Structures are given as C-alpha cells and as structure tokens.
Amino acid sequence: MAPPSYPVVLDLSGRRAVVVGGGPVAARRATGLVEAGAAVEVVAPWLCEELALLVADRRAVWHARDYADGDVDGAWLVHTATGDRPVDDAVAAAAEAARIWCVRADDASVSAAWTPAVARTADGLLVAVTGGGDPGRSRAVRDAVAAGLDSGTLPVRRTRRRAASGVGTVHLVGGGPGHDDLLTVRGRRLLAHADVVVVDRLAPRGVLEHLADDVEVIDCGKTPGHHQLTQDQINEVIVERARQGLDVVRLKGGDPFVLGRGGEEALACHAAGVPVDVVPGVTSVVSVPAAAGIPVTHRGITTSFALVSAHDGIEPIVDAAREPSPATTLVLLMGVRLLAQSCEALVESGRPASTPVAVVESGWTAGQRTTVGTLADIAAKAEARGVQSPAVVVVGDVVALRDRLGPFSPELP
C-alpha cells in the first residue's frame, strides 16, 4: 500500500463503527470513536478494563465472542486490533469487499486507512499528523503542535467572525510582574485567540508584538497622576466590544484580583450580561520581592505577610502595622510617593526604626533595581538614588535574607 495521500475528517455522529479486539489498543480506538459520537460496537471474547468501563457506561455495545463473518456489514468504519494476524487479515478483507474503510493496528503498510496523531483545542481546532508510517514520529510532531497551541505561539485565532447576534467573552488576564515569560500558558493562549486586547501600562508588553495585525489593541495608559481611560470607560469598552461578538482580553499587570480592579470589571460584565472569565496572574506582591532575593515568609523569621496599598494614604499602612504580629512582613504597593511618611508612621506605631526595608523597582524586567535600608533611612536612600514607580516596598526581617540569597533576576547597579 502507498502511504496516506488523501486526508479527510469524518462526521461519525450516530454512525455505526466496529472495533474488533478487546485489548488496550482497541480501547484507545474505541474511546476515540465514542468521543466522536459514533455508535460503537466491540467484537471480542474478552475486554480490558478501559473497554469494560465503556461498555458498563453504555457508551459501547459488546459482542462477547470471536470475530465472525458479517460483523462489519453496515458499518461506516472498522478498526481491527486483535493482535492475531489471520483475524486482522480476515476483518480487513471483509471490510474491503463491503467497501468499508478499515484501519489496521497491526500493520499500517497494508491498511486501507490510518488514524493520525491528533492535537485539539477547546474551541474546535483539530490538527492531525501522519508520520509516513512512523507512529512515534507522528506523536512527536503532534506533541510539539499541541505545545504551540497551548502556549499561544501558533496563529490559532479565528478569521471568520461570529454572527452579529453573538456575544463575545471578556477574559480578565493577569500578566504577572512584567516579564513576558511570567505570563501563564492559559493567558498566552487566550491572547492568541483575542480580537481585542485592552492593556494596562504594567502588563507584559512584549506579548503584543505577536498579535495579528488586525487585533485591536486599546492602551489604558494608566500612569501616576494621569489616566488615559477612567475605570468606567474601561468597563464600557470591554462590554461594548464583547457585545459586538468579539473576544476581549483585558490584560493586566500582576493578578486581576490583587489591587487590579478585576472585581469591578467582572461586575460590569455581569451587569451587562456579558460572559466573563478570570485568569490568575503571578502577583507582584510576592514575585517582585522574590526577584530581589527576598522571600516574604521564611521559617524562623515570619510565617505571614500583609499586603497594603499606599494609594489611599498613610492610614491603611498604619492599620496594617497594628493588626498582625510585629514579625509580619509588610508589602507596600504604590508606596514610593509616600515612602517617608509611611516609614515615620510605622515607627510611631511601634515598629523599630532598625527594621530592614527594601524597595524593588521594576521587578523581573531589565530595569530591576533594589535599594535596601531601614525604616530610619530608606526614604533618604531612595530619594538619593531617584527611586521611581513601579516599585514594591518590603518591610521586615526577611529583607536581610537578600545578603545570603542575592537577586534572582539581573539588577541595575
């Protein structure tokens, strides 16, 4: 037989498919047929556990006997995997005489049809690979393609639009602390499918370069003291685009639900009847200190940390310092502008002035830089070095571990 030369995808829904054989290979073939919606009948004197479960669940019919003439009659597709060459020959010959395609598991070189290695996506994309008679080769290429589909590095976005009456989905995707490689696999996959990307300033911008030219990119452009789009406007944009039947990725820095206003955006989508999905991200609260060699918890030092936003002033910082144990690590986000006042307030609330403090700028990016001091002097050191946002401030004895661990991401001097 010549190698396969005419690939085709079959609709087997409700159509009779016969599997001859009861072992693991037959089970794999039968399972695939059942998942394709075929009416599967298995002919075998015994069944392996996987096939027995299919039969017990009434997903396949079992003829508990050896193969007999006439078993393939009326089938649309036949698979034979008995491991007994004369039996497989007989099944294939009967299928050939009845003009039914038959896939042989024992010898692909004499088979009339072949099953490829298949990679699928949840939205219906199917990639089938044949290896020219080498199943191992097929599987290796299939796995590589599947990895590309999962990572979003292959062009998997639909080019045919939905009907105008359709409603798209808004995906709130956490982009991590800034480096493209710290975006989750699921986040990358959704970006590869997106029609519209609404992006924050601190989101991983490098991934935008891989989007198709016709993907609409809307830059929220939030910077300290300047908002290109208000939060209400962002809510309106993501809802309006989804109502047009477009898939929208709202790409944020860090995690959508950690000071990212993801909850507000999700509520706006719910109120508008728009499906919304949340994809967690690697939050800067723990990842940026880690980049500088500072774990926010460490056995023997502290087993807890408190996250505080300095965006709304000093009072939340003071409250956070009062409530947990004095050993609790404090992590301040958006804390550069009020760093001096924050340190004074923490000392007044009972934290020793000698408490170690680190300010980590632009963690996991080429601009990463760490300034270390104490509550007594960190504000002056930061001012002298020209420390700027975005930065994460860590207050607590865990800062001292940096001297032993060193940074895990290259830093500027």
N, C-alpha and C positions, 0 to 999 in steps of 0.2 A: 504494500500500500504506500502511496505517496504521503508525505507529511500534510497536515491540515492546511488547506488553502482557501477555505471559504467560511470565515467565522460568522456565526448567526446567534442571536439571542431569542430564546423561545418563551412564549407565554404558555405555561403548563397549568394554569389555574383550572382546576376541576377535571383535568385530562388524566387518563389512566397511564401510570408509569409502573413498570415491573422491574423489581430488583431480585436477581437470583443469587442467593448466597446469604449466609447468616453471620459472617464474621465482622471484624472492625471495619474493613474496607467497605463492605456492603452497607454497614451502618452509616459511614460518612456519606456515601452516595444517597442513601435513603433519607438521611436528615436534610441534605441539600434540596432534594426533591420536595419533601414535606414543606420546607421553608418557602419554596417557590409556589406552593399551593396545589401541587399535583395530588391526584388520588393514587396513593402508593400502595402497591401490593408486593409483599415479600414472599418468595418461594424458597423454603429451606427447611431441612429436617430439625434444625436447632437454631437458636438465636443467641448472640452475645448480649451482654447486659444492656448496652445502649439501644439495640434494636428491640429488645424485650420491653424497654420503657416506652418506646414509640408505640408499640402495639398496645401496651397496657393503657396508655393515654388515648387510645383510639385515633391516633394520628396516622396509622398504617394498618393494613389488613395482612394477616399472616396465614399462608397456606403451609401447614406443618408437614411437609413431605419433600421428597426429592423432585427435581425438575421433571416435567412431563411434556410430551408433545401438546401443542395448543395453548400452553401457558402465556405465550407472548401475543396471541391473537387479540386484536382490538386495542393493543397498547399504542401510545403515541411515541414512547421512548422506552428503551430497555437498557438496563445495566446488568452485566454479569460479573460476579466476583466470587466464584466458588473456590478458586484455588485448584480446581480439578480440570486439567486441560481438555479432556474429552467432553466434559459437560459444558464448559465455556464455548468450545467449538460448536456444539450442538445448538446452544442458545443463539449464538451469532448467526449460524446458518439458517435457523428458523426465522429469525428477525429479517435477515437478508431476503429470504423467499417471500416474506409478507410485506416487503418494502417498509420496514420499520428501522429507524436508526438505532444502532446498538453500540454501547460503549463497553469495551473490554478492559478489565482491570489487570489482566494477566499479561497481555502483550499488545502494547499500543501500535506496534508495527503492522498488525493485522486487523486492527479495529476499524470500523466504518465511521466512528465518531469519537471525539475526545472531549474530556471536561478540562477546561483551563483552570489555572490558579486564579482566584478572584479576590479583588480588593473592592470594598464598598464604602460608601458614606451614608450617613443617616438620611440625607435628602435625596437619595436615589441614584447617585453616581455609581457606576459599576465599571471597573476596569478588569478585563480578562487577559491573561497572559498564557501563551503556549510556548514551550521551550524546545520545539523541534524534536520531540521525542525524549527530552530530558526533564522529568518531573522536578528534580532538585533545582534545576536552572529556573523553571517556571516559578517555583515557590520563592526563590531568592529575589527574582525581579519583582514578583508580587509584593513581597515584604518591603522592598525599597519604595515601591509606588505607594503602598499603604502608609509608610512613614511620611512621605511627602504630602499625602492627603491629610494626615493627622496634624502635621506641623503647619499646614497652610502655605507651604513653599511651592506647591503646584497651582496652576491657574484653574481653580475649581469653581469660580463664580459663574452663576447663570448669566447668559447673554440674552435670553428671551425673557421679557418682563412678564410679571403676573397680569392677569386681567385687572382692569381698572377698579373693579369692585373688591379686590383682595386687600387685606390689611397685612402690612409687614410686621416685623418684630423688632423691638428695641433691646439690644444687648448691652448691659452696663458692664464693661470690661475693665478690670483692674490691670493696669500696665506695669505694676511693680515700681521699683525705686528709680528707674531711669534707663538702665542698660537694656538694649533690645533683647538680649538673651535671657533676661529675667521675666519676660512676658510668658504666661502659661501657654502650653500647647493648644488648649482649647481657645484661648484668646486669639492666637495666631490663625487658627482655623476659621474662626468667625470673621476675622478681618479679610481673609481670602474670599469669603462669600459676600462681603458687605457691598451695598450700593451707596451708602452714605456713611462717612466717619466723622463724628463730632469730637474734636480732640482738645484736651487741656494742654496748658503750657508745659507741665511737668511730666506728661506722658512720654513714652519712648518714641521719639520722632523718627528714628531710623526706619521703623517698620513701614512708614508711609511711603517710602521710596519703592516698595514692592507692590503697591496697589496698581490696578489697571488705570489707564488714562481717563476713563470715563467715570471713575468713582468720585463722587462729590466729597471733598474734604472741607469741613467747616471748622475753622480755628476759633476756639472760645477766647484765646489770648489773655487769660487772666494773669495779671501781674500785680504786685503790691501797689495799691493806690489807683489801679486802672483796671476796669472790666470792659473788655470789648463787647461781651454779651452778658447781660444780667442773668441770674439764675432762672427767673421767669421766662426770659427769652430763650434760654437753652431748653427749658421744658417744652416751650411752644414748638421749637424747631424739631426736636426728636419726635414729638407726637404728630406734627404735620407731615413730616417725611414718611413716617410709618403708615399714616392714613392714605398715602399715595401708593401703598403696596410695596414700599421699599424696605429692605433690611438695613437697619441702622445699628452701627456700633458706636456707643458712647465711650470713647477711650480716655481713661483717667490715669493719673499717676497713683501709685500705691494700690490701695484696696477701695472699691466703691463705697463701702460702708464704714470706713475709718476716716472720719472728717472729710469725706468726699462728696457729701450731699447725694449719695446714691439713693438713700431712702426717699428724699424729696422727689427725685426724678421717677422712681418707681411708683410713688403715689400719683404723680401726674399722669403716668401711663395708665394706671388702673382707673383713674377717674375718667379718662378718655376712651376706655375700652380697648386699649392697645396692648397686645401681649408684650410682656417684659421678662427678660432673663438676666440673671446676675452671675458674673464670672469672677470669683475671688482673685485678688492680686496679692503679690508679696508686699506687705505694708512696710513703709519706710521706718515705722516705729521701732522695729527690731532689726530690719535688714541694713539700714544705714549705720547704726552703731556697730553691727557685725562687720561691715566693710572696713571699719577703722580698728577692728580687733577688740571690740568691747561687747561682751555678751550682757544683755540687760538683766539676766539672772545667772547666778553661779553658786554651786553648792558651797556652803561655808561662808558665803558673803550675804546673799539675799535670794529668796525664792519668789519674789514678787516685784512687779513694776507697775507704775501708774502712768497713764498717758494723759497729758494735759495740752490743750490748745491755748497758746498765748494770744490768739487773735482777738479775744474779747477782753483783754486787760489782765491785771495782776491778780484779781480776786480768785479766779479759778485755780491759779497756781498755789496760792496760799491755802485754799481749801484742800487741795490735793496733798499738800505737805502735812496738814493737820491730821487727816483721816487715817492713812495707813501707818505702819510701823516706820520709825525714823530710818530703818535699814532699807526700806523700799526704794528701789531705783525710780527716779522721776525722769520721764522722757517728755521734753517740751517740743512741740511742733509750732512753727511760725513764731519762734521765740527770739529771733535776733534783734528786732527793733526794741523790745522791752527787756533785753538781757540784764542791764544794770539794775533796773527796778526789780526784776524778778529775783535776782541774787540777794538784794537787800531784804526783800520781803521774806525769802526763805530763811535767812539768818535771824530775822526778827521773830519768825515763827518757831525757832528752836533748832534749826539745822546748824551744825558747827560751821564756822567760816572756813575751816580747813577741808570741808567736804570736796572731794575731787569733782571736776566738771570738764566735760569735753564738748566742743562744738564741731560737728562734722558737716562740712559743706559739700553739696553735690555728690552724695554717696553713690558709688558704683558708676561714676562717669569719669571722663578724662580730667574733669576739674575738681576731683575729690581732694579735700584738704582738711586736716584736723588740727584744732587749737585746743590745748589742754591747760587747765589751771585749777583754781579753787573758787569757791563762792566769793572769796575775798578779792581775787584779782582777775578772774576770767573776763569780766566786762572790759577792763582796760587792755588786756592782751588782745581780745577780739577787735577792739577799735583800732589798736596799733597795726594789726595785720589786715585791716579792711575786710573783715568777715562780712559776707553777704548771704542773703537768702538765695536759694533754698538751703536750709540747714536744719539739723536735728541737734538739740541740746540734751546731753545726758548728765544727770546729777546723781552721784552715788559712788560708793567704794569700788564698784565694778570697773570704773574708769581706769583704775590702777592696773588692771589686767592687760591693758594695751601695751605696757612696757615689756611684758613677757610674750605676748602673742604677736604683736606687730600687726600692721594693717593687712587685710586680705584682698584689697584692691589697690592698685598703684596710686600714690598720692603726690600732689604737688608739694614742693618744699615750703 
